[in-house]
Amino acid sequence: MKTLILLTIISLLSVSVSAQSPSPPDPPPTEEWSLQRLDLEVTVDPEGEKVVVNGTLTVRLEEESSNGPALILNSRENVMQFRSLSAEGVSAVFFPFPENPVVQVALLKLPRSFTKGDTLEIAFAAESSKQSSQFVARDDVVFASWVEFWYPIPASVDKGPSSPAAPGTTRFILPKGWRSVGNGELTSSTSTGTNTIEVWGSDEPAARSFVAAPFVQVTEVERDGRTISFFLLKERTSADAQAGALASALSAMERRFGPYPYATYNVAEIPEGISFAAASEQGFIMVRSSVLDNESGSLPLFAHEAAHGWWGNLVRGDDPGGKMVSEALAQYGAVVAIESIEGRDAMVEFLRFSREGYNPLQCALGYFFMWNDGGDKPLMELAGDKWDHNIADSKGMWFYHMLRERMGDEIFFSTLRGLIRDFSSREFTSRQMTMNDLRAAFLAAAPDDKELAAFMGQWLDRHGAPVLRVDWWSIERGKKAELHIQQLQAGDPFVFPLDVFVQTADGRVVEHTINVDSATQTFEIDTPARPLEIRIDPHHRLLMWRPEFGPRPRQPDVKENLQ
């Protein structure tokens, strides 16, 4: 979500303001308010394929003075429409956000002044008008993710939306036979003649999401001291194995990222025909039926979605490089889980080739396929193009792997934990994290690494990856190996340390590390006996093209120049 810029052009918006609302007053509000409590009543109407939301929110002024807050509804799609919003008998003025018409702005101006720390209770009503990939109202399932901002969020000109997380309750009015999954814990469930009414509550701040469906089975499984609940559309016997995969992944990631941020972890089955296989919310995940058909559980999928608890839900990513904060770090959570549970060899295999039952594009093999298809772009520029999500989960995952290999586990993971602490959305006035924030944190954590900024720049700010042609031969009666390396990717050469293994005739293996920094280089490596074979990057520390990753990326302007 871009920072809100209400600016002075608001005075020019009268032509686009809805007919029932006058032009917004001038000057526009610049004060920051934060969300302190949120109580919602959500009426789910599957037959009408819509959602009606009523609620109250308490906001607090974080600046010195103000006459009232601005609030926004919607983020990426026009899924909700304000019906009313008021406080202390004063109704809001509604108008579209200038730079993104799907975002609705509600502006409250009260006839009194507030000072820093004052709170205000606001009542609102809204109704759905459209659907999106993460806001769906069908006759067989209704769900909404907080990322759609389907309930009002305080916002300011200077700092954009405040955190969407707040303690409070979500009360669901459902068709009879339907159940809900929300944030926090289910505190009550009652049935009337035609409806089921369920209330979810959280004493901790939570950004609100939900799933409602005709679940026929709710299964609780205890694993590693956790209760994992499965809300299922049909009876299944696979919950034990799937809960085991999920609990093991959570435990592995907690050792690296710190405690899992939420008290509950629920799994809600959603029917086929949804645009994603799984999606993570604060305290639960939504998983398509076909994923749950895998009775042994999908460790990478469960780990990736669980990792979103830290990366994407607790720490919210913003541009530039927002997908590298959310998607790529969640994918690296899957790498961490596989390494901890199955070992380094399994981790390397996943980095290189993904695995059966998981997205085949999210690995080195997939990255080079997308590059050949024209989908490559700098990681800092990933947005919403065809391949961007999968580039984040392939090349982006490899960026973190290479950064960890360079820095070592202690600095790498302690820096990530520090970022989680500093950008937690449980802070009412927290801001979203960009890759520039991450860069600054790692540079501060490793001041002695003088080349770290250049390393991060070449992997984040430019296209591609090393494409090497390697030739070698034996010289000086077989006592040396001469290694010739040419970089064939377009643009400036990459700079990187390259591990080289030399297998010799007497059965020994000699390991060297050379520094590659030019388009064409020749190295001499001393060997104790005649060299028989040379392998480069045998530990798979570097993302580079290899023949097993398919055709070499097409770069017609690059000419090979071997001597």
Salt bridges, closest charged atoms under 4 A:
GLU32 OE1 - LYS159 NZ 3.23
ASP39 OD2 - ARG37 NE 2.87
GLU41 OE2 - ARG171 NH1 2.53
GLU62 OE2 - ARG60 NE 2.86
GLU77 OE1 - LYS130 NZ 3.35
GLU88 OE2 - ARG112 NH2 2.65
GLU127 OE2 - LYS50 NZ 3.36
GLU127 OE1 - ARG83 NE 3.91
ASP140 OD2 - ARG138 NH2 2.92
GLU148 OE2 - ARG76 NH2 3.30
GLU198 OE2 - ARG179 NE 2.52
GLU254 OE1 - ARG226 NH2 2.56
GLU269 OE2 - ARG236 NH2 2.78
GLU272 OE1 - ARG288 NE 3.41
ASP293 OD1 - LYS234 NZ 3.96
ASP293 OD1 - ARG236 NH1 2.76
GLU327 OE1 - HIS304 NE2 3.13
GLU327 OE2 - HIS308 NE2 3.35
GLU327 OE1 - HIS389 NE2 3.22
GLU339 OE1 - ARG404 NH2 2.98
GLU342 OE1 - ARG355 NH2 2.67
ASP373 OD2 - LYS386 NZ 3.53
ASP385 OD2 - LYS377 NZ 2.62
ASP388 OD2 - LYS377 NZ 3.09
ASP393 OD2 - HIS389 NE2 3.31
GLU405 OE2 - ARG344 NH1 3.39
GLU405 OE1 - ARG541 NE 2.75
ASP409 OD2 - ARG256 NH2 3.11
ASP409 OD1 - ARG404 NE 2.72
ASP422 OD1 - ARG421 NE 3.04
ASP437 OD1 - ARG431 NH2 3.10
ASP449 OD2 - ARG406 NE 2.76
ASP461 OD1 - ARG439 NH2 2.56
ASP471 OD1 - ARG469 NE 3.49
ASP499 OD2 - ARG541 NH1 2.38
ASP506 OD2 - ARG508 NH2 2.64
GLU511 OE2 - HIS539 NE2 3.42
ASP526 OD1 - LYS480 NZ 2.31
ASP537 OD2 - ARG546 NH2 2.77
GLU548 OE2 - ARG352 NH2 2.33
GLU560 OE1 - ARG469 NH1 2.10
GLU560 OE2 - ARG552 NH2 2.58
